Amino acid sequence: MRVAVVGVGAIGGWMAYKMALAGFEVSALARGATLAALREHGVRLRRGDEVGSCPIKASDNALALGKQDLVVLAVKGPALAAAAQAASALLGPDTIVLPAMNGVPWWFFEGLPGPFSGRRLATIDPAGQIDVALPAHHVIGCVVHAACTTSEPGVIVQRAGNGLIVGEPKGAGSARFDRVTEVLRRSGFDVEVSPRIQQAIWYKLWGNMTMNPISAITGATADRILDDPLVQAFILQVMAEASQIGDKIGCPITESGEDRNAVTRKLGAFKTSMLQDVEAGRPVELDVLLSAPREVAQWLGIETPAMDSLLGLSRLFARSRGLYLESGEDISASPA
């Protein structure tokens, strides 16, 4: 299987390394310092004191990489539109797209039963350009459960976790799905198959849609956020609203917000990915975490005062620092 990874950052690099190590033909669509590092050193992965390296083909031109069997899309929300346009040349008629991203994806309602089946999210893909470049019928859904960072371009640090939850958007099995799960398992990932991948996506969103923006606004680590009783009460209000939305779209959450926060507390004093992005001066992915679920709530007629407040405050914070793309803006560069 020919595999291309679009966005060789923390998660994309981790996945590229493991698939290349397993012997698959892996290439990367990258640019700038990341492209230079991949060409010189291959993709490198650090676990503890051990550092491994795997050579992969890397280019900033999708046409040079050619049509692929599998495209792993591992960019953050603000880079999605540009990445989709850049990656479209990698797709043939039967190419599988595996988005390894946070938040609500552009294809979320593909195959999801109910009145919104197939509906496009204006907050994610307002003009439908992402779906034109990467049509939803190419997608197999994926939820990543791993903690990785980049210490320098092309060097990934794996801190914890090795899990991928995957599923067909329409829920049924398929020959192509079996091929993908076999590739992922042979690459050493802990693969869980979900009959309703949208529910797995919504559950992960439910856990990180609050901690990420609150940490970005305050600069606080997760332990300090959860130690403040007023902040934790506000988090639980947002989570209750998201749970109500999930019930209405066929993605119910049976766990309590308190229990989910207890799991987060066990992770200790860590910086969320959004706080790291703010500190590095990178755009923040608010729309996939907050704008999209709020849009769904509006479709349903559900009031979300706590979610609205969190979105408004975090969006204003990011705008004041030039870290949020205004409506109609785009990232013109190719994915890193």
Secondary structure by P-SEA (a helix, b strand, c coil): cbbbbccccaaaaaaaaaaaaaccbbbbbcccaaaaaaacccbbbbcccbbbbbbbbbcccccccccccbbbbbccccaaaaaaaaaccccccbbbbbbbccccccccccccccccccccccccccccccccccccccbbbbbbcbbbbbccccbbbbcccbbbbbbbccccccaaaaaaaaaaaaaccbbbbbccaaaaaaaaaaacccaaaaaaaccccaaaaaacaaaaaaaaaaaaaaaaaaaaacccccccaaaaaaaaaaacccccaaaaaaaaccccccccccaaaaaaaaaaccccaaaaaaaaaaaaaaaaaccccccccccccccc
